[in-house]
Every structure is written in C-alpha cells, then in structure tokens.
Amino acid sequence: MKFYLTLLFITTISISSFAQTIYKITEFKPITESFSYLLLPNNKIEDNDTINEIIIDLVNPILLDSTIEKRKAHLSVFALGWLINVIGGYNWRAESMTKQKFAGTVTRNTRSSKERYSEYDINFDLNFHLEKYLSKQFVAYDLQKKIGRQDYRRGIHLKDYAKSPFVRDTNNIDITLYRLHCELTPPDKFRIELNNLFYPTIPDGKGLIDHRNFQVQFPSMGFYGTTCLDCNHSCHPELHPYEWAWWLKATQNDTSTAKTWMIGLFHESSKRMKSWSRNPMTGSISIPFVINNAIAYNSPQVILIEHLVYGKFETSEFRKYSIPDKTINNESKYTEVVFEGHNFSIQIPLQINFNSILNSDNIKYWFSNLSYDEIQNNLSGYFHFATSVEDLYTTRITFQER
C-alpha cells in the first residue's frame, strides 16, 4: 500500500510539472522608473495624470493591418459621399499612413443619441501630459492651419489661425488647447453588451464615473488607430477609428496595488473608412507587470482573465500573425506558469485563471522581457495576448494583490 501511495505521489508531481509552462528570466537588474509606478497604490496613480499616462504608455498594441493604403476616406451614403468628397472636399485625410498609439487623459466623453447614416459614435477627447504625444499634436494642428478650412455651416466652429493652438510659444503651452478626438462606431449588435460589460455606449445621461470599469470622470486611456484630419468640419485632428482601446482602472478609493486592465479590440462598423479598418481584427497587445516580493510567498501570483464581449474568432488571418512558439491557451479555467532563473536558482510561480473556456485556438497568451531585481525581489516583464476576431474582443485582466 505504501508503494502505491508513493507511486501516486510521484505521478501527481510529474503530471503537475508537465502541465506547467516555464519561462526563463532573461535579465537581472533593477526595474525601470516607469515600471516602478506599477507598484503604487491605485489611488496614488489616479491622483497623478502624468504617472497614469506613463503607465498607459507602457502598453504596446499592434494590428496585422498596421498600415493604410488610401490617404482619404469619405461618407458612404450612396453617391452622395463620393460627390461631396470630390466637389466639396468633405472627407477624412490621413495624417500618417501607419497607425499610431496615443496615451492621454480624457477631458470629454460623448456618445451618439441615435444611429445616423450608420454612425453611432463612442468618443473620447484626450489631452496629453507626455511631451512625445503633445509634439504629435503640434504637427497635426500645423497641418490643420496649412489647410485653413473653415466650417461655416453653423458658424460656431470658426477657427482663428492666427492664435493658439495654431501659433504657439513652446515655453508656455496650454495643453488643453491640443485635444485629440478619438472616435469609433462599434458593432451595433454588441452595443448593449458593451454598455453593460465594457464601457458606456447608451445615452442614459450617465458619465464614466457611473460605470463600474471607470468610476472616475476623467480617466487616463490609451488608443491605437488611424490619425487623420476631419475635413467634414474644419480639419481638426482625430484618431478615427480607434481600433485598440485600453486603460488601467484606478480610483480615489482604491488603496490596493492590484492592477486591473480593460482592453478592447474593435472594428469600425459604420459605412466610413472601409479601407482603414478591416474585419477580422487581427493583432496583439503587450501589458506591463511587476510582481512585488516575487519569491517571498508560498502562494503564486494570480492573473484573472475575464472574456467580456466578443465576436467570432477567425483562423485564416490568425495563421498569418507571428507569435512565439511557447504560448498559453485557454483550454481550461486555469493554468500554471513558472518563471525560472539560471540553473533553477530562482523559481517564481504564477497562476492564470479564466472566467470561462473559449472554444477557440485563435487567442494565445505569453510572457516576455522578464527581469528579476534581486535586491528588491521584484519580477517585471510583459504579458501578451494575440487574437483574430470578427467585430470585436474585449477583456478585463487583473494582476491580483498578494
């Protein structure tokens, strides 16, 4: 009997070890200042827009179709859109032929009250505390001034191109004048689900502060998509459509160091910009993390991944996307990972829990850029996922407090 119990114990250990995914720690050095902000309590992050934007900026999104082929896009309302584009110059004009990332702080959030010409927009206006994004806005506003277009239809949006933000003193910049309008029409069939599970889409009079995934009125957020000038009006700068959106939930009342990331991948679903946003949506995103007191605990660090609102996962486009050989699937509700140092000198356990099992092999997860700080006993790195999906995929990823 003792022999069989011993055999069962050995077999259990072997199976457990086999089920683990092992990632090698590649660097042994202190974490960077930017990564160190992830160790702050969330209320301290919410207090400081600059720090919040620095954290948001650590995220790296990409799409398989990261470049656009056509410089202009216009309304697709029968022949009307083409006509006003050619004759009146009413269109969107790409500022860059490569899709861009921005990290800023929301100053205004609006959403449509009803669908109009297939448009139902979820909009965020951003201001920027980080110089690299503010500088991009300088370029965009200079382009707007160069075109010099006026929106005379209402007479309330006329621009004085002889004043700021079109003329500027770089030693005295008012960042509120350099807003970026981020716009998207998400798929209408998911509108109610998105409102309940991801972000506000219904014109119910409530703000971001009322939504469980924000609980602040002016969060810092990241967006990725096509930068353009909206010359249907006065050629003001836009990120339109945004196709990746993400933020770190940080509120005044949250003194914990758990980090909850909200992430969405979207297709522009109006009859605009058909060549700028193409289904299925195929890409990946990299999320920064720091595990504090990495080897001081017997229990592993836990990452909770919640699939929220999503469309049909696709195979053909996903096969074109380059991902590492060592990845993690959502084949069960949990999986074990071990971060390992040289010669097994360091072993840091981690557990990934999922809220549900996806019947798809077209979403993969992995880790990279692992660095261990032996003095502070912190492990930092990136957690990635890649997918290919029709219309949208949204998720909540929480690095739980230990």
C-alpha positions as CSV (number, residue, x, y, z in Angstrom):
1,M,0.0,0.0,0.0
2,K,2.8,2.3,0.9
3,F,4.4,1.6,-2.5
4,Y,1.2,2.6,-4.4
5,L,0.8,5.8,-2.4
6,T,4.4,6.7,-3.2
7,L,3.8,5.9,-6.9
8,L,0.7,8.0,-6.9
9,F,2.5,10.9,-5.3
10,I,5.3,10.8,-7.9
11,T,2.8,10.5,-10.7
12,T,0.9,13.5,-9.4
13,I,4.1,15.6,-9.2
14,S,5.1,14.6,-12.7
15,I,1.8,15.5,-14.2
16,S,1.7,18.8,-12.3
17,S,5.3,19.6,-13.6
18,F,4.4,18.6,-17.1
19,A,1.3,20.9,-17.1
20,Q,3.4,23.9,-16.1
21,T,4.7,26.4,-18.7
22,I,8.2,27.6,-17.9
23,Y,9.6,30.9,-18.9
24,K,13.2,31.8,-18.5
25,I,14.2,35.1,-16.7
26,T,16.5,36.8,-19.2
27,E,17.7,39.8,-17.2
28,F,18.7,40.5,-13.6
29,K,18.6,44.2,-13.0
30,P,16.5,46.9,-11.2
31,I,13.1,47.7,-12.7
32,T,12.9,51.0,-14.6
33,E,11.3,54.1,-13.2
34,S,8.3,53.7,-15.5
35,F,7.7,50.1,-14.3
36,S,8.1,51.1,-10.7
37,Y,4.9,53.1,-10.9
38,L,3.0,49.9,-11.2
39,L,3.9,49.2,-7.5
40,L,2.0,52.3,-6.4
41,P,-1.5,52.1,-4.8
42,N,-4.1,52.8,-7.3
43,N,-5.4,55.9,-5.6
44,K,-1.9,57.4,-6.0
45,I,-1.9,56.7,-9.7
46,E,-5.3,58.3,-10.1
47,D,-4.0,61.4,-8.3
48,N,-1.3,62.0,-10.9
49,D,-2.3,62.1,-14.6
50,T,1.3,62.1,-15.7
51,I,2.2,58.9,-13.9
52,N,-1.1,57.4,-15.1
53,E,-0.2,58.2,-18.7
54,I,3.3,56.9,-18.3
55,I,1.8,53.5,-17.2
56,I,-0.7,53.6,-20.0
57,D,2.1,54.3,-22.5
58,L,4.0,51.1,-21.5
59,V,1.3,49.1,-23.3
60,N,2.2,48.2,-26.8
61,P,-0.7,47.4,-29.3
62,I,-0.3,46.3,-32.9
63,L,-2.5,45.2,-35.8
64,L,-1.8,42.9,-38.7
65,D,-3.0,45.7,-41.0
66,S,-1.0,48.4,-39.2
67,T,-0.7,50.5,-42.4
68,I,-3.4,52.0,-44.5
69,E,-3.4,52.2,-48.3
70,K,-5.7,55.1,-49.1
71,R,-5.0,58.7,-48.0
72,K,-8.6,59.7,-47.8
73,A,-11.9,58.3,-46.6
74,H,-15.4,59.7,-47.0
75,L,-19.0,59.1,-46.1
76,S,-20.6,56.1,-48.0
77,V,-24.2,57.3,-48.4
78,F,-24.9,56.1,-52.0
79,A,-23.2,58.6,-54.4
80,L,-23.6,61.5,-52.0
81,G,-20.4,60.7,-50.1
82,W,-18.3,60.5,-53.2
83,L,-19.8,63.7,-54.6
84,I,-19.2,65.8,-51.5
85,N,-15.7,64.4,-51.3
86,V,-14.7,65.2,-54.8
87,I,-16.5,68.6,-55.1
88,G,-16.6,69.9,-51.6
89,G,-13.5,68.2,-50.1
90,Y,-15.6,66.8,-47.3
91,N,-13.6,63.8,-46.1
92,W,-11.1,62.4,-43.6
93,R,-7.5,62.8,-44.6
94,A,-4.9,60.5,-43.1
95,E,-2.1,62.3,-41.3
96,S,0.1,59.2,-41.3
97,M,-0.2,56.0,-43.4
98,T,0.9,54.0,-40.3
99,K,-1.5,53.5,-37.4
100,Q,-0.4,55.3,-34.2
101,K,-0.6,54.9,-30.4
102,F,-1.6,57.7,-28.0
103,A,-1.7,57.8,-24.2
104,G,-3.5,60.7,-22.6
105,T,-6.2,61.8,-20.1
106,V,-9.9,62.1,-21.0
107,T,-11.3,65.6,-20.9
108,R,-14.7,64.7,-22.5
109,N,-16.6,61.5,-23.3
110,T,-19.6,61.6,-25.7
111,R,-21.8,59.1,-27.4
112,S,-24.5,59.3,-30.1
113,S,-28.1,59.6,-29.1
114,K,-29.2,57.6,-32.2
115,E,-27.7,56.0,-35.3
116,R,-27.3,58.4,-38.2
117,Y,-26.1,57.2,-41.6
118,S,-24.8,54.0,-40.0
119,E,-22.8,56.2,-37.5
120,Y,-23.2,55.7,-33.7
121,D,-20.0,57.1,-32.2
122,I,-18.4,56.5,-28.9
123,N,-16.0,59.4,-28.5
124,F,-13.1,60.4,-26.1
125,D,-11.2,63.6,-26.2
126,L,-7.7,63.4,-24.9
127,N,-5.2,65.9,-23.5
128,F,-1.5,65.0,-23.2
129,H,1.0,65.4,-20.3
130,L,3.7,63.4,-22.1
131,E,5.8,65.5,-24.5
132,K,6.0,62.9,-27.3
133,Y,2.3,62.9,-27.7
134,L,1.9,66.6,-27.3
135,S,4.5,67.1,-30.0
136,K,2.5,64.9,-32.4
137,Q,-0.5,67.3,-31.8
138,F,1.7,70.3,-32.7
139,V,2.2,68.6,-36.1
140,A,-1.5,67.9,-36.5
141,Y,-2.6,71.4,-35.7
142,D,0.1,72.8,-38.0
143,L,-1.4,70.7,-40.8
144,Q,-4.9,71.9,-39.9
145,K,-3.6,75.5,-40.2
146,K,-1.9,74.8,-43.5
147,I,-5.2,73.6,-45.0
148,G,-7.0,76.5,-43.4
149,R,-10.5,75.1,-43.8
150,Q,-13.5,76.7,-42.0
151,D,-16.8,75.1,-41.0
152,Y,-19.3,77.8,-42.0
153,R,-22.4,75.6,-41.7
154,R,-23.2,76.5,-38.1
155,G,-20.9,79.5,-37.7
156,I,-19.8,78.4,-34.2
157,H,-16.7,76.4,-35.0
158,L,-14.8,79.0,-37.0
159,K,-11.0,78.9,-36.4
160,D,-8.7,81.9,-35.8
161,Y,-5.5,80.5,-37.4
162,A,-3.5,83.5,-36.1
163,K,-4.0,82.4,-32.5
164,S,-3.1,79.4,-30.2
165,P,-3.1,76.5,-30.8
166,F,-2.1,77.3,-34.4
167,V,0.6,79.8,-33.1
168,R,2.4,78.7,-30.0
169,D,5.1,79.7,-27.5
170,T,6.8,76.4,-26.6
171,N,7.7,77.8,-23.2
172,N,4.1,78.5,-22.4
173,I,1.9,75.7,-23.7
174,D,-1.7,75.2,-22.6
175,I,-2.2,71.5,-23.2
176,T,-6.0,71.8,-23.1
177,L,-5.9,73.5,-26.5
178,Y,-4.3,70.5,-28.1
179,R,-7.0,67.9,-27.7
180,L,-7.2,64.7,-29.8
181,H,-10.7,63.5,-30.7
182,C,-10.8,59.6,-30.6
183,E,-13.8,58.2,-32.4
184,L,-15.4,54.8,-33.2
185,T,-18.7,53.2,-34.2
186,P,-18.6,49.8,-32.6
187,P,-20.7,47.0,-34.0
188,D,-24.3,47.8,-33.3
189,K,-25.3,44.2,-32.4
190,F,-23.0,44.4,-29.4
191,R,-24.0,47.9,-28.2
192,I,-26.0,46.8,-25.1
193,E,-23.4,44.2,-24.1
194,L,-20.6,46.7,-24.4
195,N,-22.6,49.2,-22.2
196,N,-23.1,46.6,-19.5
197,L,-19.7,44.9,-19.6
198,F,-17.0,47.2,-21.1
199,Y,-17.7,51.0,-21.5
200,P,-20.7,53.3,-21.8
201,T,-22.5,53.2,-25.2
202,I,-26.1,54.2,-24.2
203,P,-27.2,57.8,-24.0
204,D,-28.6,57.4,-20.5
205,G,-27.2,60.7,-19.0
206,K,-24.6,58.8,-17.0
207,G,-20.9,59.5,-17.2
208,L,-17.7,57.4,-17.0
209,I,-17.8,57.9,-13.2
210,D,-21.0,55.9,-13.1
211,H,-19.6,52.9,-15.0
212,R,-18.0,50.0,-13.0
213,N,-15.0,49.8,-15.2
214,F,-14.0,53.5,-14.7
215,Q,-15.6,55.1,-11.6
216,V,-13.7,58.3,-12.4
217,Q,-14.9,61.1,-14.7
218,F,-11.5,61.8,-16.3
219,P,-9.5,58.6,-16.7
220,S,-6.2,58.2,-18.5
221,M,-6.6,56.0,-21.5
222,G,-4.7,54.6,-24.5
223,F,-5.9,54.4,-28.1
224,Y,-4.4,53.0,-31.3
225,G,-5.7,53.6,-34.8
226,T,-5.5,56.0,-37.8
227,T,-4.6,59.6,-37.2
228,C,-6.4,61.9,-39.6
229,L,-7.9,65.3,-40.1
230,D,-11.7,65.6,-40.2
231,C,-12.3,67.9,-43.1
232,N,-16.0,67.3,-42.9
233,H,-15.7,70.1,-40.5
234,S,-12.6,72.3,-40.1
235,C,-10.0,69.5,-40.5
236,H,-9.5,69.1,-36.7
237,P,-7.2,66.2,-35.6
238,E,-8.7,62.9,-34.9
239,L,-7.8,59.3,-34.1
240,H,-10.5,57.8,-36.2
241,P,-11.2,55.0,-36.0
242,Y,-9.5,53.8,-32.8
243,E,-9.2,50.0,-33.0
244,W,-7.4,49.3,-29.7
245,A,-8.5,51.0,-26.5
246,W,-7.2,50.3,-23.0
247,W,-7.0,51.8,-19.5
248,L,-5.9,50.9,-16.0
249,K,-8.7,51.1,-13.5
250,A,-7.5,53.5,-10.8
251,T,-9.9,55.2,-8.4
252,Q,-9.6,57.5,-5.4
253,N,-11.0,54.9,-3.0
254,D,-8.8,52.0,-4.1
255,T,-5.7,51.8,-1.9
256,S,-4.7,48.3,-3.2
257,T,-1.9,47.5,-5.6
258,A,-3.9,45.1,-7.7
259,K,-3.8,46.2,-11.3
260,T,-6.9,45.8,-13.5
261,W,-6.6,46.4,-17.2
262,M,-9.5,47.0,-19.5
263,I,-8.7,46.2,-23.1
264,G,-10.8,46.3,-26.3
265,L,-10.1,45.5,-30.0
266,F,-12.7,46.9,-32.4
267,H,-13.7,47.1,-36.0
268,E,-15.1,50.4,-37.3
269,S,-18.7,49.4,-38.1
270,S,-20.1,52.5,-39.8
271,K,-20.0,52.8,-43.6
272,R,-17.0,55.0,-43.3
273,M,-13.3,54.2,-43.6
274,K,-13.8,50.8,-45.1
275,S,-10.2,50.6,-46.2
276,W,-8.9,51.9,-42.8
277,S,-10.5,49.2,-40.6
278,R,-10.9,45.7,-41.9
279,N,-12.5,42.6,-40.5
280,P,-11.4,40.3,-39.0
281,M,-9.4,42.3,-36.4
282,T,-6.1,40.6,-36.0
283,G,-3.4,41.8,-33.7
284,S,-1.7,41.6,-30.3
285,I,-1.1,43.8,-27.2
286,S,1.6,43.8,-24.5
287,I,0.7,44.6,-20.9
288,P,3.4,45.6,-18.4
289,F,3.5,44.0,-15.0
290,V,5.6,43.9,-11.8
291,I,5.4,41.1,-9.2
292,N,6.4,42.5,-5.8
293,N,8.1,40.3,-3.3
294,A,8.3,37.7,-6.0
295,I,9.8,34.8,-4.1
296,A,8.7,35.6,-0.6
297,Y,5.3,33.9,-0.8
298,N,4.3,30.3,-0.9
299,S,1.2,31.1,-2.9
300,P,1.6,32.1,-6.6
301,Q,0.8,35.5,-8.2
302,V,-2.6,35.2,-9.8
303,I,-3.7,36.8,-13.1
304,L,-7.5,36.7,-13.7
305,I,-8.6,37.0,-17.3
306,E,-12.2,37.7,-18.0
307,H,-13.6,37.5,-21.5
308,L,-16.3,40.1,-21.8
309,V,-17.9,40.9,-25.2
310,Y,-16.5,39.3,-28.3
311,G,-17.4,38.1,-31.8
312,K,-16.4,35.0,-33.8
313,F,-12.8,34.0,-33.7
314,E,-11.1,33.6,-37.0
315,T,-8.4,31.1,-38.2
316,S,-7.2,32.2,-41.6
317,E,-5.9,35.6,-40.6
318,F,-4.5,34.4,-37.3
319,R,-2.3,32.0,-39.1
320,K,-0.6,35.0,-40.8
321,Y,0.2,36.5,-37.5
322,S,3.7,35.8,-36.0
323,I,3.6,34.6,-32.4
324,P,6.2,32.8,-30.3
325,D,6.4,29.0,-30.1
326,K,5.8,28.9,-26.4
327,T,2.2,30.2,-25.7
328,I,-0.6,29.6,-23.3
329,N,-4.1,28.5,-24.4
330,N,-7.5,28.9,-22.8
331,E,-8.1,25.2,-22.7
332,S,-9.1,25.1,-19.1
333,K,-10.1,27.6,-16.4
334,Y,-6.6,27.8,-15.0
335,T,-3.0,27.2,-16.0
336,E,0.3,27.3,-14.1
337,V,3.4,29.2,-15.1
338,V,6.9,29.2,-13.5
339,F,9.5,32.0,-14.1
340,E,12.9,30.3,-13.8
341,G,16.4,31.7,-13.2
342,H,19.7,30.3,-14.3
343,N,20.3,26.7,-13.1
344,F,16.9,26.6,-11.3
345,S,18.3,29.2,-8.8
346,I,15.1,31.1,-8.9
347,Q,11.6,29.8,-9.3
348,I,8.6,32.1,-9.2
349,P,5.2,30.6,-9.6
350,L,2.2,32.2,-11.3
351,Q,-1.4,31.0,-11.9
352,I,-3.6,32.3,-14.7
353,N,-7.4,31.9,-14.1
354,F,-10.0,32.4,-16.8
355,N,-13.7,33.2,-16.2
356,S,-14.7,30.8,-19.0
357,I,-13.2,28.5,-21.6
358,L,-13.2,29.7,-25.1
359,N,-13.7,27.1,-27.8
360,S,-11.1,28.6,-30.0
361,D,-7.4,28.1,-30.7
362,N,-7.2,31.7,-32.1
363,I,-6.3,33.5,-28.9
364,K,-2.9,33.0,-27.4
365,Y,-1.0,34.3,-24.3
366,W,2.7,34.6,-23.5
367,F,5.3,36.4,-21.4
368,S,8.5,38.3,-22.5
369,N,11.2,40.7,-21.3
370,L,11.4,39.0,-17.9
371,S,13.8,40.8,-15.5
372,Y,14.4,40.0,-11.8
373,D,15.6,42.6,-9.3
374,E,17.5,40.6,-6.7
375,I,17.8,43.5,-4.3
376,Q,14.1,44.5,-4.3
377,N,12.9,40.9,-5.1
378,N,10.7,42.2,-7.9
379,L,9.9,40.5,-11.2
380,S,8.9,42.7,-14.2
381,G,8.0,42.0,-17.8
382,Y,5.3,41.9,-20.4
383,F,2.2,39.8,-20.6
384,H,0.9,39.5,-24.2
385,F,-2.1,38.2,-26.0
386,A,-2.9,37.9,-29.7
387,T,-6.1,37.1,-31.4
388,S,-8.1,37.3,-34.7
389,V,-11.8,38.0,-34.3
390,E,-14.8,39.4,-36.2
391,D,-16.0,42.8,-35.0
392,L,-14.5,43.0,-31.5
393,Y,-12.9,41.4,-28.5
394,T,-13.0,42.9,-25.0
395,T,-11.4,41.7,-21.8
396,R,-10.6,42.5,-18.2
397,I,-7.2,41.4,-17.0
398,T,-6.4,41.7,-13.3
399,F,-3.0,41.1,-11.6
400,Q,-4.4,40.4,-8.2
401,E,-2.9,41.7,-5.0
402,R,-1.0,39.1,-3.0
